[in-house]
Amino acid sequence: MKKLALILFLKFFVGINFLIAQTTDNPFKDAQTVWHMATPTASENYPVDLAISGNAHLGERLTPVEYAASVKRGGDGLVAVFEGGWLSLDTHRARRLRPVDDAFSLYVRAWIDPKGSGSLFFSDFMALTIHPTGLAIGFLGVKTPAGKVFRELPLGFIRRGQWLDLIVRVGNGRLDFYCNGNLISSLPLRQGLCSPFEDDLLIGAFKCSKPDLYGTSIPRAFPDCRIDAVALWRNPLTDGQVAFLSGVEHLENPTAKNSLTQALEDYNAFFDASVDKNINTCSTLWKSLKVEADQDPWRPAYHLTQPLGHIFDPCGAYFYEGKYHVFSYRNIFSLLNYSSLDHYVSDDLVHWTEWPIGPWADSYLDVFCIYLMNHFIDDQGIPRILYTGQGTEGKFGVLARSDDGLVSYTDKKPVLTKYHHDGHVWKEGDTWCTITSRMYKGTRPGNQGDAVMLWTSSDLEHWQEKGEIFTQRKDTSSSSSKDRVGFMEFPYLLSFGDKDVLILGGWPVRYWVGRFDRKDFKFIADKQEGKLLDYSNPFHCYNPLCVDQKGLSGAPRRILMALYSGIGNSEVDRLPWSGVHVIPRVLELEGDYLRQEPVPEMKSLRGAHYSLKNIKVSPNASDYLNKHGDCVEIIADFTPDDARCFGLKVRISDDGTSFVRIYFNTTTNEYGVDGRVPNTEKALNVTPGQGRPSYIPKGQPVRMHVFLDKQLIEAFVNGQTCTTSAQDKNLHYDGIDLFSEGGSARCTKLDIWEMKIK
């Protein structure tokens, strides 16, 4: 009887709410289109069919309680289940759903796995995505002074593992984001709405149709979620309609701002300040964002990171009018998609701020993304850039200029339209030269992979292909698919007196010392095998084009910047961030190898100092130092004596069982770092603990120059580098000590400085 009574009650409850749903309070009757997920066909005003791709299933019936909640909101209690598939509406039909009069509303009712992330809705005018941290992120097509951009807006954190009524309401110059009847954020919108490109509409996936060679335009599915309804309106919903769709009687306004919500507002305000080209406002907002970002105890303290989002390829590195500049892609969720460039500026290579966004991905040449760009000065003394733009008509080499001191970039022109993927420009006599990657995706015969191609020009706008100067070889022994096809990016050709050096990015970065034949346009390497730029090589993105006049006696000083991508945060309720730029390095050619040292400007961060001399380091002994620190600089000078191996231990646990060794092996004359080195074994085909050439004569002194910045470790050993991060992510593992194996060594001098946090 109790079971029968429950069934009758549910039927009565559902019936009453179904009647309510048909009243004038039901906003679906005014919707442009609604998908209730019983079938692929939409209801209301635009009944078009969705195509089903992959593992997506429609028409699954909800439990009685969930069914009642669905019907209460005007639904039908049937849902789509996404397990790696998606639903789509072709571009032609999706075009009819675009907003007019700078207003629209989107409703998505979804259940998301507690750790689920992906895109619930995607179109060419807006998208709604969920970051792994639980941060809801919107995308919006908006007009900029020079074009159209697909803007990424962090909206607020949501709680997954439950049914969510998500509403984006745009109108009257604001964007409001509601979750379950709570106003999560309300942001000003100063730009008009638009569709920066044309594409399919997707439910349960994200897409970027850039014309890249490696299949990156394939939709990224959102697994482990269920969707009850998706609806669009061409007007902002009323508060009553939002409440109805949320299943509540009254909407809840946000509580008082906290530091997280303030950070999200600052990030969104940075966009408007960038449109205004307001350097001071951008710098102020950057500082405010860093205050919140620095609450993350594992975030590097004195390396360059992005407070919110990714920092990636260090492109556009340049020294201009007394300031150092470096750029990277502006993304939180959509890494390398819809990427304008963040612009970081420093007076000393140590303390950084952020200038207005630019160049913008806001034209038909680059709306899908801007890839690596680099600066040079033209014959009129005007800063120019050449970059790879991926836009609606193809993938081109794009030329632009800056007439306001690298604040903004105008006069975009496609100048290399046959192919272009990264590269830089320089001048030989009266002739402009550029090199770029020609990507073959493994289609060339034999062991030939991607090619370094040379182009020349007399006026920067009309270019002639001169041919292939070097070829990346395929490595069939590697476990990396990109190595096996001879993948290569970021070609740089640098002159060091009577020698030239060609550096190629990939997994890993390698360089060749040799000679560039400027008559026959060939790079002739002294040796067939390339050397490693960094012995850990977790990064393949680098930039060596920043040159100042601060070398010895005012000589030119070449500075290398590089990305380390192996650290970041995806914890709930913290600002998501990923990647770090390493300490800028002075780059010199010493014999037949590149020597790298940290810029001496880093000394400005030295604080409290600890120093010892003539420490005998014996096997199986420890506690020489009993020092602790996770933000320190260490210089340790060693003589090998009869030790087989010696060096430093850092990030030591209290019980001594966990640590990272920075070691020198006297038997092999190699050095290395044991740590978490992403992709190293895979990319280099080596085993953990295998060292690399030190270029130090046998028996000579060894200097270990080490920077610890929370979990990040940068080690310089006599000019060779190894960048990694600690395996154990534990704040208490911060011990520092000396060690030797197979004999004793002597630490002739040891200096440790606590770093003053910027």
C-alpha positions in Angstrom: 0.0 0.0 0.0 2.8 2.4 0.9 4.5 1.8 -2.5 1.2 2.4 -4.3 0.6 5.6 -2.4 4.1 6.8 -3.3 3.4 6.1 -7.0 0.1 7.9 -6.9 1.7 10.9 -5.2 4.4 11.1 -7.7 1.9 10.9 -10.6 -0.1 13.7 -9.0 3.0 15.8 -8.3 4.3 15.4 -11.8 0.9 16.1 -13.3 0.4 19.3 -11.3 3.9 20.5 -12.3 3.3 19.6 -15.9 0.3 21.8 -15.9 2.3 24.6 -14.3 4.9 24.1 -17.0 2.3 24.9 -19.7 1.3 28.2 -18.1 2.5 31.6 -19.2 5.2 31.3 -16.5 7.0 28.7 -18.7 9.7 30.5 -20.6 10.2 27.7 -23.1 7.2 29.0 -25.1 9.2 32.1 -26.0 12.5 30.2 -26.7 14.1 30.4 -30.1 14.8 26.6 -29.8 14.7 23.9 -27.1 16.2 20.5 -27.0 14.6 18.3 -24.3 16.7 15.3 -25.2 13.9 12.8 -25.8 14.8 12.9 -29.5 17.3 14.8 -31.6 14.6 17.2 -32.7 14.2 20.5 -31.1 10.9 21.9 -30.0 9.3 25.3 -29.9 10.2 27.8 -32.7 13.1 26.1 -34.5 12.5 22.3 -34.6 15.8 21.1 -36.2 17.5 17.7 -35.8 20.8 17.2 -34.1 23.3 14.8 -35.4 24.7 12.2 -32.9 28.4 11.5 -32.9 30.3 9.0 -30.8 29.0 7.6 -27.6 26.0 9.8 -26.8 22.5 8.4 -26.1 19.2 10.3 -26.0 15.9 9.5 -24.3 17.1 8.0 -21.0 14.4 8.2 -18.3 15.3 9.8 -15.0 14.6 8.4 -11.5 11.2 9.5 -10.1 12.7 12.3 -8.0 14.8 13.5 -10.9 11.9 13.1 -13.3 9.7 15.3 -11.1 12.5 18.0 -10.9 12.8 18.0 -14.7 9.1 18.4 -15.3 8.9 21.1 -12.6 11.1 23.1 -14.9 9.1 22.4 -18.0 11.1 19.4 -19.1 10.1 15.9 -20.0 12.2 13.8 -17.6 14.3 12.3 -20.4 18.0 13.1 -20.8 21.0 12.6 -23.1 23.9 10.7 -21.7 27.4 11.6 -22.9 30.2 9.1 -22.6 32.6 10.4 -25.2 30.2 11.6 -27.8 28.3 14.8 -28.7 25.4 16.3 -30.5 25.8 18.8 -33.4 23.8 21.1 -35.6 25.5 22.0 -38.9 26.8 25.5 -39.6 24.0 26.5 -42.0 21.2 25.8 -39.5 23.2 27.0 -36.5 23.6 30.3 -38.1 19.9 31.1 -37.5 20.4 30.8 -33.8 22.8 33.7 -33.5 21.7 36.6 -31.2 20.5 40.0 -32.4 20.4 43.3 -30.5 23.3 42.3 -28.2 21.0 40.0 -26.1 20.4 36.3 -25.6 19.9 33.7 -22.9 21.2 30.1 -22.7 19.8 27.5 -20.3 21.5 24.1 -19.7 20.3 21.6 -17.1 23.1 19.1 -16.6 24.5 16.5 -14.2 28.3 16.6 -14.2 30.6 14.0 -12.6 32.3 15.3 -9.4 35.5 15.7 -11.4 34.0 16.2 -14.8 35.2 18.9 -17.2 34.5 19.9 -20.7 32.1 22.0 -22.8 28.3 21.7 -22.3 27.5 24.0 -25.2 29.5 25.4 -28.1 28.6 27.7 -31.0 30.2 30.4 -33.1 28.8 33.1 -30.9 29.2 31.6 -27.4 30.2 28.6 -25.4 29.8 27.3 -21.8 32.5 25.1 -20.4 33.6 23.6 -17.1 37.3 23.6 -16.1 38.8 20.7 -14.1 38.8 23.0 -11.0 35.0 23.4 -11.3 35.4 26.9 -12.7 32.6 27.7 -15.2 34.0 29.6 -18.2 32.0 31.3 -20.9 33.1 32.2 -24.4 31.5 35.2 -26.1 32.0 36.6 -29.6 32.5 40.3 -29.2 33.6 43.2 -31.3 36.9 44.9 -30.8 38.1 48.2 -32.3 39.9 46.3 -35.0 37.7 43.2 -35.5 36.1 40.3 -33.7 37.4 38.0 -31.0 36.1 34.9 -29.2 36.5 36.2 -25.6 37.0 33.8 -22.7 35.3 34.8 -19.4 35.7 33.0 -16.1 32.3 33.1 -14.5 32.6 31.4 -11.1 33.0 28.1 -9.3 30.2 25.5 -9.3 29.7 22.3 -7.3 29.6 19.2 -9.5 28.1 15.8 -8.7 24.6 17.1 -8.7 22.0 18.5 -11.1 22.8 22.0 -12.1 20.5 24.6 -13.7 23.0 26.9 -15.5 21.8 30.1 -17.1 23.8 32.7 -19.0 21.8 35.9 -19.5 23.2 38.6 -21.7 21.5 42.0 -22.2 21.5 45.6 -21.2 25.3 45.7 -21.2 25.8 42.9 -18.7 26.3 39.1 -18.5 24.7 37.3 -15.6 25.5 33.8 -14.7 23.2 31.7 -12.5 23.6 28.3 -11.0 20.6 26.7 -9.3 19.0 30.1 -8.8 22.2 31.7 -7.3 23.7 34.7 -9.1 27.3 33.6 -9.4 28.6 36.6 -11.3 27.4 39.7 -13.0 29.9 41.2 -15.4 29.8 44.4 -17.5 29.9 43.9 -21.3 31.1 47.0 -23.1 31.5 45.3 -26.5 28.8 44.4 -29.0 28.0 40.7 -29.7 29.0 39.0 -32.9 30.1 35.7 -34.4 33.8 35.9 -35.2 33.7 32.8 -37.4 31.2 30.2 -38.7 31.0 26.7 -37.2 28.7 23.9 -36.1 26.7 24.1 -32.9 27.8 21.4 -30.4 26.2 20.0 -27.3 28.6 18.0 -25.1 31.8 19.1 -26.9 34.2 21.9 -27.6 35.8 22.8 -31.0 38.2 25.0 -32.8 38.3 24.7 -36.5 41.8 26.1 -37.0 43.4 24.8 -40.2 46.3 23.1 -38.4 48.1 20.0 -39.8 47.7 17.8 -36.9 43.9 17.3 -36.5 43.3 19.8 -33.7 39.9 20.8 -35.0 38.3 17.5 -34.0 35.7 18.2 -31.2 36.8 17.5 -27.6 34.0 15.5 -26.0 32.7 16.1 -22.4 32.5 12.6 -20.9 30.6 11.6 -17.7 27.7 14.1 -17.9 24.0 14.0 -18.6 22.0 16.9 -20.1 18.3 17.3 -19.5 17.6 20.4 -21.6 19.3 23.1 -23.7 17.5 26.2 -24.7 18.2 29.5 -26.4 16.4 32.9 -26.4 17.2 36.1 -28.3 16.3 38.1 -25.3 17.5 38.3 -21.6 15.2 36.2 -19.4 13.3 37.9 -16.6 14.2 37.1 -13.0 10.9 35.1 -12.8 11.8 33.0 -15.8 15.3 32.3 -14.4 13.7 31.3 -11.1 11.3 29.0 -12.9 14.1 27.3 -14.8 16.0 27.0 -11.6 13.2 25.4 -9.7 13.2 28.0 -7.0 10.7 30.6 -5.8 13.3 33.4 -5.4 16.7 34.1 -6.9 19.7 34.4 -4.5 22.0 37.3 -5.0 25.7 36.7 -4.3 27.1 37.0 -0.8 29.8 39.5 -0.1 32.8 39.3 -2.5 35.7 37.1 -1.5 39.2 37.1 -2.9 38.3 34.4 -5.5 35.4 36.3 -6.9 37.4 39.5 -6.9 40.1 37.8 -8.9 37.6 36.6 -11.5 36.3 40.2 -11.8 39.9 41.5 -12.1 40.6 39.0 -15.0 37.5 40.1 -16.8 38.2 43.8 -16.2 41.7 43.2 -17.7 40.0 42.6 -21.1 38.3 46.0 -21.0 41.5 47.8 -19.9 43.3 46.1 -22.7 40.8 47.3 -25.2 41.5 50.8 -23.8 45.3 50.2 -24.1 45.5 51.3 -20.4 48.9 50.1 -19.2 48.5 51.4 -15.7 45.1 49.7 -15.1 46.4 46.4 -16.5 49.4 46.5 -14.2 47.2 47.2 -11.2 44.8 44.4 -12.1 47.8 42.1 -12.6 49.1 42.9 -9.1 45.6 42.2 -7.6 45.4 38.9 -9.4 48.8 37.9 -8.1 47.8 38.5 -4.5 45.1 35.8 -4.8 47.2 33.5 -7.0 50.1 33.6 -4.4 47.8 32.0 -1.8 48.5 28.7 -3.6 51.4 27.3 -1.4 52.8 25.4 -4.4 52.9 28.2 -6.9 56.4 29.4 -7.8 57.2 32.6 -5.9 59.8 34.3 -8.1 59.3 32.7 -11.6 57.1 34.2 -14.2 53.6 32.6 -14.2 50.1 33.6 -15.2 47.9 34.2 -12.1 44.9 32.7 -13.8 45.3 30.4 -16.8 48.2 29.1 -18.8 51.5 30.5 -19.6 52.9 28.8 -22.6 55.3 29.5 -25.5 57.6 32.4 -24.7 57.1 34.2 -28.0 57.9 37.8 -29.1 60.9 37.9 -26.6 62.5 41.3 -27.2 64.4 44.1 -25.6 63.0 47.5 -26.6 63.5 51.0 -25.3 65.0 49.7 -22.0 62.3 47.1 -21.3 62.2 43.4 -21.7 59.1 41.9 -23.3 57.8 38.4 -23.7 54.4 37.1 -24.8 52.3 34.0 -24.4 48.9 32.6 -25.2 45.9 33.9 -23.3 43.9 30.8 -22.3 42.3 29.3 -19.3 40.3 26.4 -20.7 41.0 26.5 -24.4 44.8 26.0 -24.5 46.1 27.0 -28.0 42.6 27.8 -29.2 41.1 31.3 -29.7 44.4 32.6 -28.4 45.3 36.3 -28.3 48.6 37.0 -26.6 49.3 38.0 -23.0 52.2 40.6 -22.8 54.6 40.5 -19.9 57.1 43.4 -19.3 60.1 43.8 -17.0 62.8 46.4 -16.3 65.2 43.8 -15.0 64.2 40.3 -16.1 63.2 39.6 -12.5 60.1 41.7 -11.6 57.4 41.4 -14.2 54.0 43.0 -14.8 51.4 42.5 -17.5 50.6 45.0 -20.2 47.4 45.1 -22.4 46.5 42.0 -24.4 48.0 42.1 -27.9 48.3 41.2 -30.6 44.6 40.2 -30.6 43.2 37.2 -32.4 40.5 39.4 -33.9 40.8 39.1 -37.7 40.0 36.6 -40.4 43.8 35.9 -40.4 44.1 34.7 -36.8 40.7 34.4 -35.1 41.4 30.7 -34.2 44.8 31.5 -32.7 48.1 33.2 -33.0 51.1 31.0 -32.9 54.7 31.9 -32.1 55.5 35.5 -33.1 58.8 37.4 -33.1 59.9 41.0 -33.3 62.3 42.9 -35.5 62.9 46.5 -36.6 62.2 47.4 -40.2 64.2 49.9 -42.3 62.2 52.8 -41.0 62.9 51.9 -37.4 59.4 50.6 -36.7 58.9 47.4 -34.7 57.4 44.7 -36.8 56.2 41.2 -36.0 55.8 38.0 -38.0 53.6 35.3 -36.6 51.6 32.2 -37.6 48.0 33.1 -37.8 45.2 30.5 -38.0 42.1 32.0 -39.4 39.0 31.4 -41.4 40.8 31.3 -44.7 43.9 29.3 -43.8 47.2 29.2 -41.9 49.4 32.1 -42.9 52.5 34.0 -42.0 51.2 37.4 -40.9 53.1 40.6 -40.8 52.0 43.5 -38.5 53.5 46.6 -37.0 53.5 48.5 -33.7 53.5 52.3 -33.8 53.0 52.8 -30.0 55.9 51.1 -28.3 54.7 47.5 -28.5 51.3 48.3 -26.9 49.2 47.4 -29.9 49.7 45.9 -33.4 48.0 47.0 -36.6 48.2 46.7 -40.3 48.0 42.9 -40.4 48.9 41.4 -43.8 49.2 37.8 -44.9 52.7 37.6 -46.5 53.6 33.9 -46.4 50.4 32.1 -47.6 51.9 28.9 -49.1 52.8 27.6 -45.6 54.0 29.0 -42.3 54.6 27.5 -38.9 56.8 29.5 -36.5 60.0 31.3 -37.4 61.9 34.5 -37.1 63.2 37.4 -39.4 66.6 38.9 -39.8 68.5 40.8 -42.4 71.5 39.8 -44.5 72.9 42.9 -46.2 70.0 44.3 -48.2 67.9 41.1 -48.0 65.4 40.2 -45.4 65.4 36.5 -44.4 63.0 34.3 -42.5 63.0 30.6 -41.7 60.0 28.5 -40.9 58.9 24.9 -40.3 57.5 23.0 -43.2 55.4 20.3 -41.6 55.0 17.0 -43.5 53.3 14.9 -40.8 55.5 11.9 -41.6 54.7 11.7 -45.3 58.3 12.2 -46.6 60.2 9.1 -47.6 63.0 7.5 -45.7 64.2 9.2 -42.5 63.3 12.8 -43.6 61.0 14.7 -41.3 59.9 18.3 -41.1 62.0 20.8 -43.0 63.6 24.2 -42.0 62.7 26.4 -45.0 64.4 29.7 -45.9 62.5 32.6 -47.6 63.9 36.0 -48.7 62.4 39.4 -49.4 63.4 43.0 -50.3 60.3 44.7 -48.8 58.9 42.3 -46.1 55.7 41.8 -48.0 56.8 39.8 -51.1 58.7 36.6 -50.3 60.6 34.0 -52.3 61.1 30.4 -51.2 64.9 29.6 -51.4 64.7 26.0 -50.3 65.3 23.7 -47.4 68.4 24.5 -45.3 68.1 21.6 -42.8 65.9 18.5 -42.1 64.6 17.1 -38.9 65.3 13.4 -39.0 62.7 10.7 -38.1 63.6 8.7 -35.0 62.0 5.3 -35.4 63.5 4.1 -32.1 61.6 6.7 -30.1 58.4 5.9 -28.3 57.1 9.4 -29.2 54.8 9.5 -32.2 56.1 13.0 -33.1 59.7 11.9 -33.0 58.9 9.0 -35.3 57.5 11.3 -38.0 60.2 13.9 -37.5 58.1 16.6 -36.0 59.8 20.0 -35.5 58.8 23.5 -34.4 60.4 26.8 -33.4 63.4 26.9 -35.7 66.0 29.6 -34.7 69.2 30.3 -36.6 71.7 32.3 -34.5 75.1 33.7 -35.3 78.0 33.6 -32.8 80.9 35.1 -34.5 82.3 32.7 -37.1 79.9 29.9 -36.0 76.2 29.6 -36.5 73.8 27.6 -34.3 70.5 26.1 -35.4 68.0 25.3 -32.6 64.9 23.2 -33.3 62.0 22.7 -30.9 60.2 19.4 -30.4 60.5 16.6 -27.9 63.2 17.4 -26.9 64.8 20.7 -28.0 68.1 20.1 -29.8 70.7 22.3 -31.4 73.5 22.0 -33.9 76.7 24.0 -34.1 77.9 24.6 -37.7 77.9 27.1 -40.5 75.1 28.7 -42.5 76.1 28.8 -46.2 74.6 32.2 -47.2 75.4 31.5 -50.9 73.8 28.0 -51.3 71.3 28.5 -48.5 72.2 25.4 -46.4 73.0 24.9 -42.8 76.0 22.6 -42.5 76.3 21.1 -39.0 79.7 20.2 -37.6 78.2 16.9 -36.2 75.2 14.9 -37.3 73.8 14.5 -33.8 72.2 17.5 -32.1 72.9 18.4 -28.5 70.2 19.0 -25.9 69.3 22.5 -24.9 68.2 21.4 -21.5 69.0 18.0 -20.0 65.6 17.4 -18.6 63.9 18.9 -21.7 60.3 18.8 -20.3 59.8 21.9 -22.5 60.0 22.2 -26.3 59.0 25.9 -26.3 61.8 28.4 -26.1 62.8 31.8 -27.5 66.4 33.1 -27.8 65.7 36.5 -29.5 66.0 38.9 -26.6 69.3 40.8 -27.0 70.4 43.7 -24.9 73.8 45.5 -24.6 74.6 44.4 -21.0 77.3 41.9 -21.8 81.0 42.3 -20.9 82.1 45.9 -21.6 78.7 46.7 -23.1 78.7 43.9 -25.7 75.5 42.3 -26.9 74.0 39.8 -24.5 71.7 37.1 -25.9 69.0 35.9 -23.4 67.1 32.6 -23.7 63.6 32.3 -22.4 61.8 28.9 -22.1 58.6 27.3 -20.9 58.4 24.6 -18.3 55.0 23.0 -18.5 55.2 20.3 -15.8 53.5 22.1 -13.0 50.2 23.8 -12.3 47.0 23.7 -10.2 43.7 22.0 -10.9 42.4 21.9 -7.3 38.9 22.9 -6.6 38.3 26.5 -5.4 41.7 27.7 -6.4 42.6 29.8 -9.4 43.7 27.4 -12.1 47.1 28.0 -13.5 49.6 26.0 -15.6 53.2 26.4 -16.7 56.1 28.7 -15.8 58.8 30.5 -17.7 62.2 29.5 -16.4 64.8 32.0 -15.2 66.0 33.9 -18.2 69.4 32.5 -19.2 72.4 34.2 -20.8 73.3 32.2 -23.9 76.8 31.9 -25.2 78.7 29.5 -27.5 81.6 27.9 -25.7 83.6 25.6 -28.0 81.1 23.3 -29.6 78.3 23.7 -27.1 75.9 26.4 -25.8 76.6 27.6 -22.3 73.7 28.9 -20.2 73.8 30.8 -17.0 71.0 32.5 -15.0 70.9 36.3 -15.6 73.0 38.0 -12.9 70.0 40.3 -12.2 68.6 37.4 -10.1 71.0 38.4 -7.4 68.7 41.2 -6.5 66.4 38.6 -4.8 69.0 37.4 -2.4 68.1 37.7 1.2 69.4 36.0 4.3 72.7 34.3 3.6 74.2 31.0 4.9 77.8 30.1 4.0 80.3 27.3 4.7 83.8 26.3 3.4 85.8 23.1 3.0 83.2 20.6 3.9 84.3 17.0 3.5 81.5 14.9 2.1 81.6 11.2 2.9 79.5 8.3 1.8 76.6 7.2 4.0 76.7 10.4 6.0 74.2 13.2 6.1 73.0 16.2 8.1 75.9 18.3 6.9 73.6 21.3 6.7 70.3 20.6 8.4 69.1 23.4 6.3 65.5 23.9 5.1 64.1 26.0 2.3 61.8 25.9 -0.7 62.6 29.4 -2.1 66.4 29.5 -2.1 69.4 30.0 -4.4 72.3 27.6 -3.8 75.9 27.7 -5.2 78.0 24.7 -4.3 81.6 24.4 -5.5 83.0 20.8 -5.4 86.3 19.1 -6.0 85.7 15.4 -6.8 88.5 13.8 -4.8 87.9 10.0 -5.0 84.0 10.1 -5.1 82.3 8.2 -7.8 79.2 10.5 -7.5 78.5 13.6 -5.4 76.3 16.6 -5.2 73.3 18.1 -3.5 70.1 16.7 -2.1 67.1 19.0 -2.0 63.4 18.7 -1.1 64.3 16.1 1.5 61.5 14.6 3.6 61.7 14.6 7.4 62.6 10.9 7.4 65.1 11.2 4.6 63.4 8.7 2.3 62.2 11.3 -0.3 64.6 13.7 -2.0 65.8 15.0 -5.3 69.5 14.5 -6.2 71.5 17.0 -8.3 74.5 14.8 -9.0 77.8 14.6 -10.9 79.1 11.2 -11.9 82.9 11.3 -12.1 83.0 7.9 -13.9 81.0 9.1 -16.9 81.7 12.8 -16.5 77.9 13.4 -16.6 75.5 15.3 -14.4 71.7 15.1 -13.9 68.8 15.7 -11.7 66.4 13.0 -10.3 63.0 14.5 -10.2 59.7 14.6 -11.9 60.7 15.2 -15.5 57.6 15.1 -17.7 58.0 13.2 -21.0 61.7 12.8 -20.4 62.0 9.1 -20.6 59.5 9.0 -23.4 61.1 11.8 -25.4 64.8 11.1 -24.8 64.5 7.3 -24.7 66.5 7.2 -21.5 66.1 5.6 -18.1 65.6 7.6 -14.8 69.0 8.7 -13.3 70.8 8.7 -16.6 73.1 11.7 -16.8 74.1 14.0 -19.6 77.5 15.4 -20.8 79.0 18.0 -18.5 81.8 19.3 -20.8 84.0 19.5 -17.7 87.5 18.0 -18.0 88.2 15.0 -15.7 89.1 15.9 -12.2 88.2 19.6 -12.5 86.1 21.6 -10.1 82.3 21.4 -10.4 79.9 24.3 -9.7 76.3 23.5 -9.0 74.1 26.6 -9.2 70.6 25.7 -8.1 67.3 27.6 -7.7 64.5 26.1 -5.7 61.1 27.7 -6.1 58.5 25.6 -4.3 58.3 22.4 -6.4 60.3 23.9 -9.3 64.1 23.1 -9.5 66.5 24.7 -11.9 70.1 23.3 -11.8 73.1 24.8 -13.7 76.2 22.8 -13.6 79.2 24.5 -15.3 76.8 26.1 -17.8 74.6 23.1 -18.6 71.1 23.1 -17.4 68.4 20.7 -16.1 64.9 21.9 -15.2 62.5 19.7 -13.3 60.0 19.6 -10.4 59.9 17.6 -7.2 58.2 14.2 -7.3 56.6 14.5 -3.9 54.2 17.4 -3.7 54.6 18.0 0.0 55.2 21.4 1.6 57.2 19.9 4.4 59.8 18.2 2.1 62.2 21.1 2.1 65.5 19.8 3.5 68.8 20.5 1.9 72.0 18.5 2.2 75.2 17.2 0.6 76.0 13.7 -0.5 78.7 11.5 -2.0 78.8 7.9 -3.2 81.8 5.5 -3.7 84.3 7.8 -2.1 84.6 11.3 -0.7 84.3 14.7 -2.2 84.9 18.2 -0.9 82.6 21.1 -1.0 85.1 24.0 -1.1 82.4 26.6 -0.7 78.7 26.6 -0.2 76.4 29.6 -0.3 72.7 29.5 0.3 70.4 32.6 0.0 66.8 32.8 1.0 65.0 34.5 -1.9 63.1 37.6 -1.2 59.6 37.0 -2.6 58.6 39.5 -5.3 
